[in-house]
Amino acid sequence: MQYLESLKVFARVVELGSITSGGRDLRLTPAVASKRIKELESRLGVRLLNRTTRTLTPTEAGQVFYDHAIKVVAALEDAEAAVAGISGAPRGTVRVLAPLGLGRRIVAPLVPEFTDAYPDVTVRLRLSDRKVDMLEDGLDVAFHLGALKDSTLKLRNILECERVLCAAPDYLEARGMPDTPDDLIDQDHNCLLLRFPRSPEYFWTLKTPDGSQNVSVRGRYDADDGDVLTDWALASRGIANKPLFDVADHLASGALVEVLPNNRPVASTLGCLYPHRRFQDPKVRLFIDFVADRCRSRLKNLLSVL
């Protein structure tokens, strides 16, 4: 069993490019992870990793070993999943990714309910607005808001989430309330942008009587954290494009005011992505079903303040 655990450690270290990161992903200290790698190298009689002060890469032998090791690890996971399906007692770890706002307000509160129902399953929830590679990061499920661009993954649509443009009253008093989507540009409004490194050209898609309109908004601030945009909007720094559930409390309190209510942004699809083979694992399938079934009531509760 320890040898199989060492294979898992080695695979994650190669995938994440760091003994510390690989060990952390498997809840091991760097010292223990390093020991597992050394045990493998001693058993095989070859060096598996090239280490420098900044990088860690597999040697030629290490790459060959990795290519086979991941097949062993995958086969073991499939075998465990099959047994769990027969026994009716799912167990193991589900690695989940969600955007910050969605994760904090909808997914995270459902995790304890799920683990109460399935006490032998551990959920590792990671929150980030950055785009990640699910396969490289070893994720089982990734929740998202928006259009799917990665066709190599399976998608389950859960529900549509309304979006709003919003700003603080002080900002609108100083800059004026836009009356049309074009006013966002013509009145030089400071639009708060959710952007990542190497993001494509940016625009907001708003509803109009003639259909959807792409507005090439601009602004002095952008960030890769949606909650930062909310904080900037609350600080009267500009107009934010947010899921309604994310700012419902602020709209109800008057801290934020809806902008262009007749031209709301096109709704975002809340869905989850997963590698096809992962859905055959009972614990992953149960988690996806559990969250999907409860998302609508959770969203309704968040919007009940309006």
Phi, psi and chi 1 to 4 in degrees:
 res  aa     phi    psi   chi1   chi2   chi3   chi4
   1 MET       -  -38.3 -177.0   60.3   70.8      -
   2 GLN   -64.5  -34.6 -176.8  168.4  -50.3      -
   3 TYR   -63.7  -42.0 -177.9   65.2      -      -
   4 LEU   -64.1  -39.6  -68.9  173.9      -      -
   5 GLU   -62.6  -37.8  -68.7  176.4   -5.3      -
   6 SER   -65.3  -36.6  -64.1      -      -      -
   7 LEU   -61.6  -43.0  -70.2 -177.2      -      -
   8 LYS   -62.9  -42.5  -68.9 -179.1  180.0  179.3
   9 VAL   -61.5  -48.0  172.9      -      -      -
  10 PHE   -59.4  -44.6  172.4   68.8      -      -
  11 ALA   -61.6  -45.5      -      -      -      -
  12 ARG   -69.0  -34.6  -68.3  -53.0  -73.7  148.4
  13 VAL   -63.8  -43.5  165.1      -      -      -
  14 VAL   -64.1  -44.5  171.1      -      -      -
  15 GLU   -66.7  -35.8  -71.2  160.6   -5.3      -
  16 LEU   -97.2   -8.7  -61.9  177.9      -      -
  17 GLY    71.4   21.7      -      -      -      -
  18 SER  -161.6  133.8  162.1      -      -      -
  19 ILE   -64.7  -40.1  -71.1  178.0      -      -
  20 THR   -62.6  -47.2  -61.5      -      -      -
  21 SER   -66.8  -42.1  -61.9      -      -      -
  22 GLY   -63.1  -42.3      -      -      -      -
  23 GLY   -65.9  -43.8      -      -      -      -
  24 ARG   -60.3  -38.9 -175.7 -173.4  -61.8  119.3
  25 ASP   -62.0  -29.5 -174.5   69.0      -      -
  26 LEU  -103.2   13.4  -64.3  171.7      -      -
  27 ARG    62.4   40.9  -57.3  -65.9  174.6   89.3
  28 LEU  -119.5  150.1  -59.8  174.4      -      -
  29 THR   -73.5  158.2   65.0      -      -      -
  30 PRO   -56.7  -35.1  -26.9   35.9      -      -
  31 ALA   -65.1  -43.6      -      -      -      -
  32 VAL   -68.2  -42.3  171.9      -      -      -
  33 ALA   -61.6  -43.8      -      -      -      -
  34 SER   -62.5  -39.0 -179.4      -      -      -
  35 LYS   -62.8  -40.8 -179.2 -179.3  178.3 -177.8
  36 ARG   -62.4  -41.1  -66.9  -75.8 -173.2  -93.0
  37 ILE   -64.3  -44.5  -60.7  -62.2      -      -
  38 LYS   -62.8  -37.0  -69.9  178.1  179.8  176.5
  39 GLU   -63.6  -40.2  -71.3  171.6  -11.6      -
  40 LEU   -64.0  -46.3  -78.1  177.2      -      -
  41 GLU   -61.5  -38.7  -69.7  178.2  -31.7      -
  42 SER   -66.8  -41.6  176.5      -      -      -
  43 ARG   -65.3  -40.3  177.0 -174.3  178.0  114.9
  44 LEU   -86.1  -20.7  -62.9  169.7      -      -
  45 GLY    74.9   22.1      -      -      -      -
  46 VAL  -139.6  159.2  -64.1      -      -      -
  47 ARG   -85.3  129.8 -170.1  173.7   74.2 -105.3
  48 LEU   -95.9  -25.5  -64.2  173.5      -      -
  49 LEU  -130.5  140.1  -60.2  170.9      -      -
  50 ASN   -95.0  122.5  -72.7  -42.0      -      -
  51 ARG  -114.5  131.6  -56.7  171.9  178.6   86.4
  52 THR  -126.1 -178.7   68.4      -      -      -
  53 THR   -66.8  -22.1   55.0      -      -      -
  54 ARG  -118.4  -23.8  -66.0 -171.4  176.3 -176.9
  55 THR  -131.0  158.1   62.9      -      -      -
  56 LEU  -138.8  119.1 -176.5  150.0      -      -
  57 THR  -134.0  152.7   57.1      -      -      -
  58 PRO   -71.4  144.0   24.6  -32.9      -      -
  59 THR   -71.6  177.6   62.4      -      -      -
  60 GLU   -59.4  -44.7 -178.6  178.9   -3.2      -
  61 ALA   -66.2  -36.8      -      -      -      -
  62 GLY   -64.5  -37.7      -      -      -      -
  63 GLN   -67.3  -42.1 -175.2   61.8   51.9      -
  64 VAL   -61.6  -44.6  170.8      -      -      -
  65 PHE   -65.3  -39.9 -171.6   66.9      -      -
  66 TYR   -61.9  -43.8  168.4   77.1      -      -
  67 ASP   -57.9  -33.8  -67.9  -20.1      -      -
  68 HIS   -87.1  -35.5  -69.8  -83.4      -      -
  69 ALA   -61.8  -41.0      -      -      -      -
  70 ILE   -65.6  -28.5   56.6  173.6      -      -
  71 LYS   -69.4  -38.0  -64.4  176.1 -177.1  177.3
  72 VAL   -65.8  -45.1  173.2      -      -      -
  73 VAL   -62.9  -42.6  171.7      -      -      -
  74 ALA   -64.2  -41.4      -      -      -      -
  75 ALA   -63.9  -38.8      -      -      -      -
  76 LEU   -65.4  -43.1  177.2   62.8      -      -
  77 GLU   -63.9  -40.1  -68.9  176.2  -13.7      -
  78 ASP   -64.8  -40.1  -72.0  -15.3      -      -
  79 ALA   -64.9  -43.5      -      -      -      -
  80 GLU   -63.8  -39.6  -69.3  175.2  -18.9      -
  81 ALA   -65.3  -40.1      -      -      -      -
  82 ALA   -64.0  -42.5      -      -      -      -
  83 VAL   -65.6  -41.0  171.2      -      -      -
  84 ALA   -62.4  -37.2      -      -      -      -
  85 GLY   -65.7  -37.2      -      -      -      -
  86 ILE   -72.0  -42.2  -66.5  172.5      -      -
  87 SER   -75.6  -20.8   68.4      -      -      -
  88 GLY    75.5   13.3      -      -      -      -
  89 ALA  -125.3   82.3      -      -      -      -
  90 PRO   -61.5  142.2   24.0  -34.7      -      -
  91 ARG  -149.3  161.1   61.0 -169.5  -51.8  117.3
  92 GLY   116.5 -160.3      -      -      -      -
  93 THR  -117.7  137.3  -59.9      -      -      -
  94 VAL  -113.5  120.5 -178.6      -      -      -
  95 ARG   -97.8  120.8  -65.2  173.8  175.0   82.4
  96 VAL  -124.6  139.2 -178.1      -      -      -
  97 LEU  -120.1  141.4  174.0   73.6      -      -
  98 ALA  -148.6  149.8      -      -      -      -
  99 PRO   -60.4  156.8  -20.0   31.5      -      -
 100 LEU   -56.0  -57.6  -70.4  166.4      -      -
 101 GLY   -63.7  -48.3      -      -      -      -
 102 LEU   -60.8  -42.7  172.7   68.8      -      -
 103 GLY   -65.2  -46.2      -      -      -      -
 104 ARG   -67.2  -41.0  -72.4  172.1  177.9  153.2
 105 ARG   -94.1  -24.6  -66.6  164.9 -177.4   81.6
 106 ILE  -118.8  -52.8  -66.7 -177.1      -      -
 107 VAL   -75.2  -49.8  179.2      -      -      -
 108 ALA   -55.5  -44.6      -      -      -      -
 109 PRO   -63.0  -20.3  -24.2   36.0      -      -
 110 LEU   -86.2  -17.6  -62.6  176.1      -      -
 111 VAL   -61.8  -49.0  169.6      -      -      -
 112 PRO   -60.3  -35.9  -24.6   35.6      -      -
 113 GLU   -61.6  -41.2  -64.6 -179.4   30.7      -
 114 PHE   -66.4  -46.4  178.7   79.6      -      -
 115 THR   -69.8  -25.5   54.2      -      -      -
 116 ASP   -66.3  -39.1  -75.4  -13.7      -      -
 117 ALA   -74.8  -30.8      -      -      -      -
 118 TYR  -130.3   78.9  -58.2   98.5      -      -
 119 PRO   -65.0  -15.4   21.1  -31.8      -      -
 120 ASP   -90.8    3.4  -68.5  -31.4      -      -
 121 VAL  -108.4  133.2  178.4      -      -      -
 122 THR  -106.0  135.1  -61.4      -      -      -
 123 VAL  -110.8  124.6  177.0      -      -      -
 124 ARG  -107.4  105.8  -64.0 -173.2 -171.8  171.0
 125 LEU   -98.6  126.6  177.6   61.1      -      -
 126 ARG  -117.7  127.3  174.5 -179.6  169.0 -171.6
 127 LEU  -108.3  127.1  -57.2 -177.2      -      -
 128 SER  -164.0  139.5  175.0      -      -      -
 129 ASP   -87.9   -5.8  -79.5  -28.1      -      -
 130 ARG   -77.7  151.5  -76.3  178.2  170.1  -94.0
 131 LYS   -80.5  137.8  -64.2  178.3 -179.0  178.6
 132 VAL  -129.5  164.8  -59.2      -      -      -
 133 ASP   -93.3  109.7 -174.1  -41.9      -      -
 134 MET   -59.4  -43.7  -74.3 -167.7   65.5      -
 135 LEU   -68.9  -42.6  -60.8  178.1      -      -
 136 GLU   -65.1  -36.5 -178.1  177.6  -34.2      -
 137 ASP   -89.6    1.9  -76.0   12.5      -      -
 138 GLY    67.6   33.2      -      -      -      -
 139 LEU   -88.2  147.9  -63.7  166.8      -      -
 140 ASP   -94.9  -37.2  -60.9  -55.6      -      -
 141 VAL  -141.4  138.2 -177.9      -      -      -
 142 ALA  -132.7  114.8      -      -      -      -
 143 PHE   -80.8  149.7  -68.3   92.2      -      -
 144 HIS  -152.7  159.9   77.7  108.1      -      -
 145 LEU  -121.0  119.5  -79.2  171.5      -      -
 146 GLY   127.8 -171.8      -      -      -      -
 147 ALA   -78.1  145.6      -      -      -      -
 148 LEU   -85.2  130.0  172.0   64.6      -      -
 149 LYS  -115.4  -17.0  -65.8 -177.9  179.3  179.3
 150 ASP   -96.1  100.1 -170.1  -17.4      -      -
 151 SER   -77.6   -5.6   60.4      -      -      -
 152 THR   -80.1   -9.3   65.2      -      -      -
 153 LEU  -109.5  155.9  -59.6  171.5      -      -
 154 LYS   -85.6  149.0  -64.1  -63.3 -179.1  179.8
 155 LEU  -126.1  136.1  168.8   69.0      -      -
 156 ARG  -120.9  113.3  174.6  168.6  175.9  176.7
 157 ASN   -75.4  136.2  -72.7  -30.3      -      -
 158 ILE  -109.0  -54.2  -62.1  174.6      -      -
 159 LEU  -166.1  168.3   53.8   83.9      -      -
 160 GLU   -95.3  134.7  -65.0  -65.6  -57.9      -
 161 CYS  -112.6  120.1  -65.8      -      -      -
 162 GLU   -63.9  147.7  -73.9  -65.5  -42.5      -
 163 ARG  -121.0  157.6  -59.0 -173.6   69.6   90.7
 164 VAL  -139.1  153.8  -66.0      -      -      -
 165 LEU   -94.3  137.1  -58.2 -176.0      -      -
 166 CYS  -148.7  154.2   54.5      -      -      -
 167 ALA  -154.1  163.4      -      -      -      -
 168 ALA   -75.5  147.7      -      -      -      -
 169 PRO   -54.9  -38.8  -26.2   35.3      -      -
 170 ASP   -63.1  -39.1  -72.8  -10.9      -      -
 171 TYR   -63.4  -46.0  171.5   85.6      -      -
 172 LEU   -68.4  -33.2  -65.0  171.7      -      -
 173 GLU   -65.6  -38.2 -177.1  177.3  -11.3      -
 174 ALA   -77.9  -36.9      -      -      -      -
 175 ARG  -106.6  -14.7  -58.7  -67.8  -65.0  -86.2
 176 GLY    94.0  149.8      -      -      -      -
 177 MET   -88.6  121.2  173.4   72.1   81.7      -
 178 PRO   -66.3  143.2   22.0  -31.1      -      -
 179 ASP  -101.8  -24.2  -65.6  -41.5      -      -
 180 THR  -135.9  160.9   68.8      -      -      -
 181 PRO   -55.2  -37.6  -29.6   37.6      -      -
 182 ASP   -64.5  -24.3  -70.6  -23.5      -      -
 183 ASP   -64.3  -24.6  -73.5  -15.9      -      -
 184 LEU   -59.1  -34.0  -64.9  172.1      -      -
 185 ILE   -90.1  -49.9  -56.4  -60.2      -      -
 186 ASP   -63.1  -33.6  -63.1  -20.5      -      -
 187 GLN   -93.2    7.8  -63.1  176.4    2.5      -
 188 ASP    52.8   49.6 -163.8   27.6      -      -
 189 HIS   -73.1  145.9  -83.0  -77.2      -      -
 190 ASN   -85.3  102.3 -167.0   39.1      -      -
 191 CYS   -93.4  131.6  -63.5      -      -      -
 192 LEU   -89.6  121.6  -54.0  172.1      -      -
 193 LEU  -111.7  134.6  -50.4  179.1      -      -
 194 LEU   -91.3  107.6 -177.7   66.5      -      -
 195 ARG  -136.7  155.1  -60.5 -169.4   70.8  168.7
 196 PHE  -125.0  163.3  -49.9   94.0      -      -
 197 PRO   -54.4  136.8  -27.0   35.4      -      -
 198 ARG    64.4   26.8  -62.4  178.1  -63.5  -81.0
 199 SER   -65.8  147.5  -69.2      -      -      -
 200 PRO   -73.0  178.8   27.1  -35.0      -      -
 201 GLU   -54.0  140.1 -175.9  178.3   -5.9      -
 202 TYR  -102.4  138.9 -159.8   91.0      -      -
 203 PHE  -155.1  158.4   57.4   83.3      -      -
 204 TRP  -104.5  137.7  -73.6  -13.1      -      -
 205 THR  -101.9  112.9  -55.4      -      -      -
 206 LEU  -112.6  152.5  -53.3 -177.5      -      -
 207 LYS   -82.6  137.8  -59.6  174.2 -174.3  175.4
 208 THR  -137.3  165.9   74.8      -      -      -
 209 PRO   -58.9  -23.1  -25.9   35.8      -      -
 210 ASP   -96.1    7.1  -62.3  -37.3      -      -
 211 GLY   113.9 -169.1      -      -      -      -
 212 SER   -73.8  143.1  -60.7      -      -      -
 213 GLN  -128.1  124.8  176.5 -177.8  -12.9      -
 214 ASN   -83.9  123.7  -69.0  -22.6      -      -
 215 VAL  -114.1  117.9 -177.2      -      -      -
 216 SER   -79.7   75.8  -61.6      -      -      -
 217 VAL   -69.5  160.8  -66.3      -      -      -
 218 ARG  -143.6  162.4   53.7 -179.2  178.4  -94.6
 219 GLY  -169.6  169.5      -      -      -      -
 220 ARG   -88.4  -10.7  -63.3  171.4   55.7 -158.0
 221 TYR  -128.4  139.1  -49.8  112.1      -      -
 222 ASP  -144.2  156.4   64.5   60.7      -      -
 223 ALA  -153.0  161.7      -      -      -      -
 224 ASP  -101.6   20.1   62.0   -1.3      -      -
 225 ASP  -130.0  114.0 -179.0  -28.3      -      -
 226 GLY   -61.3  -33.1      -      -      -      -
 227 ASP   -68.3  -28.3  -76.9   -9.4      -      -
 228 VAL   -64.3  -39.4  169.0      -      -      -
 229 LEU   -62.3  -40.1  -57.2 -171.8      -      -
 230 THR   -62.3  -43.4  -57.5      -      -      -
 231 ASP   -61.3  -41.4  -68.8  -18.8      -      -
 232 TRP   -64.8  -40.9  -76.6  -21.1      -      -
 233 ALA   -62.5  -42.9      -      -      -      -
 234 LEU   -63.7  -28.1  -70.2  167.1      -      -
 235 ALA   -87.8   14.6      -      -      -      -
 236 SER    65.1   34.0  -56.9      -      -      -
 237 ARG   -96.6   -9.9  -65.0  -63.0 -179.0  176.4
 238 GLY   163.6 -167.8      -      -      -      -
 239 ILE  -104.5  131.4  -59.9  173.9      -      -
 240 ALA  -111.9  149.1      -      -      -      -
 241 ASN  -107.4  106.9  179.1  -16.2      -      -
 242 LYS  -130.6  151.2  -59.5  -71.7  -61.3 -177.7
 243 PRO   -60.0  139.8  -21.8   33.1      -      -
 244 LEU   -58.7  -40.4 -179.3   55.6      -      -
 245 PHE   -62.7  -25.3   70.0   78.9      -      -
 246 ASP   -73.2  -26.9 -136.2    2.6      -      -
 247 VAL  -124.4   13.7  -68.5      -      -      -
 248 ALA   -57.5  -43.8      -      -      -      -
 249 ASP   -61.2  -41.8  -74.3  -17.7      -      -
 250 HIS   -69.8  -35.5  -59.7  -52.1      -      -
 251 LEU   -68.8  -40.0  -68.2  171.2      -      -
 252 ALA   -65.4  -36.3      -      -      -      -
 253 SER   -80.9  -16.3   69.9      -      -      -
 254 GLY    89.7    0.2      -      -      -      -
 255 ALA   -65.1  -29.7      -      -      -      -
 256 LEU  -126.4  152.1  -66.5  175.7      -      -
 257 VAL  -123.5  138.3  175.7      -      -      -
 258 GLU   -69.8  138.1 -176.3  170.7    0.5      -
 259 VAL  -110.0  138.2  174.5      -      -      -
 260 LEU    51.4   57.5  -65.3  175.0      -      -
 261 PRO   -61.9  -22.7   21.8  -33.3      -      -
 262 ASN   -87.7   -2.3  -65.5  -36.8      -      -
 263 ASN  -133.4   53.8  -58.7  106.8      -      -
 264 ARG   -62.4  152.8  -80.4 -172.8  167.8 -177.4
 265 PRO   -61.5  152.6  -21.5   32.5      -      -
 266 VAL   -59.7  137.3  170.8      -      -      -
 267 ALA   -60.2  151.6      -      -      -      -
 268 SER  -100.2  138.6  -66.9      -      -      -
 269 THR   -82.2  122.9  -59.5      -      -      -
 270 LEU   -86.3  121.4  165.4   59.0      -      -
 271 GLY  -145.8  177.5      -      -      -      -
 272 CYS  -132.7  141.9   63.8      -      -      -
 273 LEU  -105.0  148.8  -59.4  167.5      -      -
 274 TYR  -159.1  144.4   55.3   91.5      -      -
 275 PRO   -62.8  140.8  -19.9   33.1      -      -
 276 HIS   -53.2  -45.7  178.4   67.1      -      -
 277 ARG   -67.4  -24.7   61.0  175.2  -69.2  -87.4
 278 ARG   -66.2  -30.2  -61.1  -73.7 -165.8 -174.7
 279 PHE   -71.0  -13.4 -160.3   64.9      -      -
 280 GLN   -77.4  -14.2  -51.4  -49.2  -49.4      -
 281 ASP   -80.3  121.2 -172.3  -31.5      -      -
 282 PRO   -55.1  -39.6  -26.0   34.7      -      -
 283 LYS   -67.8  -34.8   63.8  178.7  179.9  -69.1
 284 VAL   -70.6  -44.7  174.0      -      -      -
 285 ARG   -62.1  -41.9 -174.9  171.6   64.3 -108.2
 286 LEU   -64.4  -40.4  -77.3  169.9      -      -
 287 PHE   -65.5  -44.7 -177.8   78.2      -      -
 288 ILE   -61.1  -46.3  -68.4  174.1      -      -
 289 ASP   -62.7  -41.2  -70.8  -16.9      -      -
 290 PHE   -62.4  -49.6 -174.3   92.5      -      -
 291 VAL   -67.3  -43.0  174.2      -      -      -
 292 ALA   -60.0  -41.4      -      -      -      -
 293 ASP   -65.9  -29.8  -71.3  -15.8      -      -
 294 ARG  -103.0   -7.7  -73.3  159.4  177.1   77.5
 295 CYS   -61.7  -41.2  -95.4      -      -      -
 296 ARG   -64.0  -44.7 -165.0  172.1  -61.1  -81.5
 297 SER   -68.3  -35.9   61.1      -      -      -
 298 ARG   -64.7  -42.8  179.0   66.6 -172.9  163.9
 299 LEU   -65.0  -40.3 -173.9   64.3      -      -
 300 LYS   -60.7  -41.2 -176.5  177.1  179.5  180.0
 301 ASN   -63.1  -40.6  -70.1  -22.8      -      -
 302 LEU   -65.8  -33.5  -70.7  171.0      -      -
 303 LEU   -89.2   -4.1  -61.6  178.9      -      -
 304 SER   -67.4  -15.6   64.2      -      -      -
 305 VAL   -74.2  -18.6  -62.3      -      -      -
 306 LEU   -81.6      -  -64.3  173.1      -      -
